Amino acid sequence: MADTKKIADKAERKKVKREARKKAAPKAKRTTPRGAQKKKVKKMARGQSKR
């Protein structure tokens, strides 16, 4: 991503970022599914009151 810290004008900054994004190489496809590192939650027991 282009360094846009010095650009004060919002529209100008947006334009520079867009151009940088177009020039950047495309990201590689994911090898693992999204959220694979997320902590897994155990299912609650059926029939147990929650309160």
C-alpha positions as CSV (number, residue, x, y, z in Angstrom):
1,M,0.0,0.0,0.0
2,A,1.2,3.5,-0.8
3,D,2.3,5.7,2.0
4,T,-0.4,8.4,2.3
5,K,0.4,9.9,5.7
6,K,1.6,13.1,4.2
7,I,-1.5,13.7,2.0
8,A,-4.1,15.8,3.8
9,D,-6.8,15.8,1.2
10,K,-9.1,12.8,1.6
11,A,-10.1,12.5,-2.0
12,E,-6.5,12.7,-3.2
13,R,-5.4,10.1,-0.6
14,K,-8.2,7.8,-1.8
15,K,-7.1,8.2,-5.4
16,V,-3.5,7.3,-4.6
17,K,-4.5,4.3,-2.6
18,R,-6.7,3.0,-5.4
19,E,-3.9,3.3,-7.9
20,A,-1.5,1.5,-5.6
21,R,-4.1,-1.3,-5.2
22,K,-4.4,-1.7,-8.9
23,K,-0.7,-1.9,-9.4
24,A,-0.1,-4.4,-6.6
25,A,0.3,-8.1,-7.4
26,P,-2.9,-10.2,-6.8
27,K,-3.0,-12.0,-3.5
28,A,-2.5,-15.8,-3.6
29,K,-5.5,-18.1,-3.0
30,R,-5.9,-19.2,0.6
31,T,-4.4,-22.6,1.6
32,T,-6.4,-22.9,4.8
33,P,-10.0,-21.8,5.4
34,R,-10.7,-18.4,6.9
35,G,-11.0,-18.6,10.7
36,A,-9.0,-21.8,10.9
37,Q,-7.0,-20.3,13.8
38,K,-10.1,-19.2,15.6
39,K,-10.8,-20.8,19.0
40,K,-13.5,-23.5,18.6
41,V,-16.5,-23.4,21.0
42,K,-17.9,-26.6,22.4
43,K,-21.6,-27.2,21.8
44,M,-23.8,-26.7,24.9
45,A,-25.5,-29.8,26.2
46,R,-29.1,-30.2,25.0
47,G,-31.9,-29.7,27.4
48,Q,-29.8,-27.8,29.9
49,S,-31.3,-24.5,30.9
50,K,-29.2,-21.5,30.0
51,R,-30.2,-19.4,33.0
